[in-house]
Amino acid sequence: MSGGGSIKLETVARNGKEYRYYCARFYDETHVQRKRRFPGTKDGEREAKAFLDEVNQKKKAGVMTASAPALSSWVESFLATYKANNVRASSFERLIESYKKILLADFAALPLDKVTGVQIQAFYNKLATDWTDSSGTEHKALSSSSIKKVDNVLRAAYKMAMRQRMLSYNIMDAVEPVRLRTKGMSTFSRREIGAVFLALRKIKANKHNSKQRHNYHLLFRMLLETGCRVGEVLALQWSDIDFKLREIHVHASVGKTGQINAPKTKSGERKIPMLFSGLVSELKEHRDKGNVIQLHGYIFANRNGKPISYRRVLDCWQRVQQLTGIEKNIHTFRHTAATFLLSQGEPVQEVARIMGHSDASITYKVYCHSIAGYNQQMIKRFQERAKRANKSKNKSKKAAK
């Protein structure tokens, strides 16, 4: 209790997780009950008490009490109320990550109607650079896509506040939309692929890794030769591998926080061919490890039988980068797989199916321009078809004579 209001620590369960916050309740000068949420931390509790003290002082002085909640409180409430049960668990986790970035803003504790467009625009500019916050914590520059996600959360929260008639003006109308800066898509060269798998063998052979449980050599080979996403490979079970037909059934994905998700679209569930016999052999060898044939369970499982974490794979890739000097992200395996298939003349529609793209135009837009000499390959194939057509035409003429 603090003066003319109350503070209560509340817990909300969403998607199997608990979120805690302090809720400060008070009556404004019109005797309407209001509430404002603060982070469920010691600092949040102090902020709630300080807020109620300020409210009571203003009421005693006859000053109008702002009824709009703090930006951080409203965004948290908005996500918990309108998003938690209406989006996928993985999508909600990403929204929470954006919310955590919003908490870093100097204006996060200000009422919604006191934040200005200039402040938000300046915050976006700061996020795009390396910066240090007031506590001395250093933050790396965010990609334009990450800043765009923060912008999306703020716009959605303010839009809902307007619909709830909490505000008379939407300050997000004064904020320029974040423009996505596309990066050039990278692929591995033959030399780099050789260096990557040599590094993986070195890591395995290191005496400190002699008891390494997971077969990262096989895992990264699957990424390279199937074009699967990391999460999709981690979610694979032995029952998803058809050695007779040489197919892999992709139907789930492990998120960065460990949750297992179904594909976002119908095209995400697919059967991928194992084109290379070496991959089939290595998979069988891994399955038969210890003279026991594994027919069930995850291919890459931890001691508890669950999929190994996304974080472990990223840690291993970081170690490989240190050993090789290759500065490319882990999605380069997928890009290389798609580019290779297209360079071999596989139809874009088939490559799109293997990659799990819902639209072949996505595949074409992302990958075709990156294939070295792609125009020359098209010309060569066209000329070969023309030669075959001419030969067939000449044969028909001779037969007619």
Secondary structure in CASP SS format (residue, H / E / C, confidence):
PFRMAT SS
TARGET T0000
AUTHOR 0000-0000-0000
METHOD secondary structure of the structure
MODEL  1
M C 1.00
S E 1.00
G C 1.00
G C 1.00
G E 1.00
S E 1.00
I E 1.00
K E 1.00
L E 1.00
E E 1.00
T E 1.00
V E 1.00
A E 1.00
R E 1.00
N C 1.00
G C 1.00
K E 1.00
E E 1.00
Y E 1.00
R E 1.00
Y E 1.00
Y E 1.00
C E 1.00
A E 1.00
R E 1.00
F E 1.00
Y E 1.00
D C 1.00
E C 1.00
T C 1.00
H C 1.00
V C 1.00
Q E 1.00
R E 1.00
K E 1.00
R E 1.00
R E 1.00
F E 1.00
P E 1.00
G C 1.00
T C 1.00
K H 1.00
D H 1.00
G H 1.00
E H 1.00
R H 1.00
E H 1.00
A H 1.00
K H 1.00
A H 1.00
F H 1.00
L H 1.00
D H 1.00
E H 1.00
V H 1.00
N H 1.00
Q H 1.00
K H 1.00
K H 1.00
K H 1.00
A H 1.00
G C 1.00
V C 1.00
M C 1.00
T C 1.00
A C 1.00
S C 1.00
A C 1.00
P C 1.00
A E 1.00
L H 1.00
S H 1.00
S H 1.00
W H 1.00
V H 1.00
E H 1.00
S H 1.00
F H 1.00
L H 1.00
A H 1.00
T H 1.00
Y H 1.00
K H 1.00
A C 1.00
N C 1.00
N C 1.00
V C 1.00
R C 1.00
A H 1.00
S H 1.00
S H 1.00
F H 1.00
E H 1.00
R H 1.00
L H 1.00
I H 1.00
E H 1.00
S H 1.00
Y H 1.00
K H 1.00
K H 1.00
I H 1.00
L C 1.00
L C 1.00
A C 1.00
D C 1.00
F C 1.00
A C 1.00
A C 1.00
L C 1.00
P E 1.00
L H 1.00
D H 1.00
K H 1.00
V C 1.00
T C 1.00
G H 1.00
V H 1.00
Q H 1.00
I H 1.00
Q H 1.00
A H 1.00
F H 1.00
Y H 1.00
N H 1.00
K H 1.00
L H 1.00
A C 1.00
T C 1.00
D C 1.00
W E 1.00
T E 1.00
D C 1.00
S C 1.00
S C 1.00
G C 1.00
T C 1.00
E E 1.00
H E 1.00
K C 1.00
A C 1.00
L C 1.00
S C 1.00
S H 1.00
S H 1.00
S H 1.00
I H 1.00
K H 1.00
K H 1.00
V H 1.00
D H 1.00
N H 1.00
V H 1.00
L H 1.00
R H 1.00
A H 1.00
A H 1.00
Y H 1.00
K H 1.00
M H 1.00
A H 1.00
M H 1.00
R H 1.00
Q C 1.00
R C 1.00
M C 1.00
L C 1.00
S C 1.00
Y C 1.00
N C 1.00
I H 1.00
M H 1.00
D H 1.00
A H 1.00
V C 1.00
E C 1.00
P C 1.00
V C 1.00
R C 1.00
L C 1.00
R C 1.00
T C 1.00
K C 1.00
G C 1.00
M C 1.00
S C 1.00
T C 1.00
F C 1.00
S C 1.00
R H 1.00
R H 1.00
E H 1.00
I H 1.00
G H 1.00
A H 1.00
V H 1.00
F H 1.00
L H 1.00
A H 1.00
L H 1.00
R H 1.00
K H 1.00
I H 1.00
K H 1.00
A H 1.00
N C 1.00
K H 1.00
H H 1.00
N H 1.00
S C 1.00
K C 1.00
Q C 1.00
R C 1.00
H C 1.00
N C 1.00
Y H 1.00
H H 1.00
L H 1.00
L H 1.00
F H 1.00
R H 1.00
M H 1.00
L H 1.00
L H 1.00
E H 1.00
T H 1.00
G C 1.00
C C 1.00
R C 1.00
V H 1.00
G H 1.00
E H 1.00
V H 1.00
L H 1.00
A C 1.00
L C 1.00
Q E 1.00
W H 1.00
S H 1.00
D H 1.00
I E 1.00
D E 1.00
F C 1.00
K C 1.00
L C 1.00
R C 1.00
E E 1.00
I E 1.00
H E 1.00
V E 1.00
H C 1.00
A C 1.00
S E 1.00
V E 1.00
G C 1.00
K C 1.00
T C 1.00
G C 1.00
Q C 1.00
I E 1.00
N E 1.00
A C 1.00
P C 1.00
K C 1.00
T C 1.00
K H 1.00
S H 1.00
G H 1.00
E C 1.00
R E 1.00
K E 1.00
I E 1.00
P E 1.00
M C 1.00
L C 1.00
F C 1.00
S H 1.00
G H 1.00
L H 1.00
V H 1.00
S H 1.00
E H 1.00
L H 1.00
K H 1.00
E H 1.00
H H 1.00
R H 1.00
D C 1.00
K H 1.00
G H 1.00
N H 1.00
V C 1.00
I C 1.00
Q C 1.00
L C 1.00
H C 1.00
G C 1.00
Y E 1.00
I C 1.00
F C 1.00
A E 1.00
N C 1.00
R C 1.00
N C 1.00
G C 1.00
K C 1.00
P E 1.00
I C 1.00
S C 1.00
Y H 1.00
R H 1.00
R H 1.00
V H 1.00
L H 1.00
D H 1.00
C H 1.00
W H 1.00
Q H 1.00
R H 1.00
V H 1.00
Q H 1.00
Q H 1.00
L H 1.00
T H 1.00
G C 1.00
I C 1.00
E C 1.00
K C 1.00
N C 1.00
I C 1.00
H C 1.00
T H 1.00
F H 1.00
R H 1.00
H H 1.00
T H 1.00
A H 1.00
A H 1.00
T H 1.00
F H 1.00
L H 1.00
L H 1.00
S H 1.00
Q C 1.00
G C 1.00
E C 1.00
P C 1.00
V H 1.00
Q H 1.00
E H 1.00
V H 1.00
A H 1.00
R H 1.00
I H 1.00
M H 1.00
G C 1.00
H C 1.00
S C 1.00
D C 1.00
A H 1.00
S H 1.00
I H 1.00
T H 1.00
Y H 1.00
K H 1.00
V H 1.00
Y H 1.00
C H 1.00
H H 1.00
S H 1.00
I C 1.00
A C 1.00
G C 1.00
Y H 1.00
N H 1.00
Q H 1.00
Q H 1.00
M H 1.00
I H 1.00
K H 1.00
R H 1.00
F H 1.00
Q H 1.00
E H 1.00
R H 1.00
A H 1.00
K H 1.00
R H 1.00
A H 1.00
N H 1.00
K H 1.00
S H 1.00
K H 1.00
N H 1.00
K H 1.00
S H 1.00
K H 1.00
K H 1.00
A H 1.00
A H 1.00
K C 1.00
END
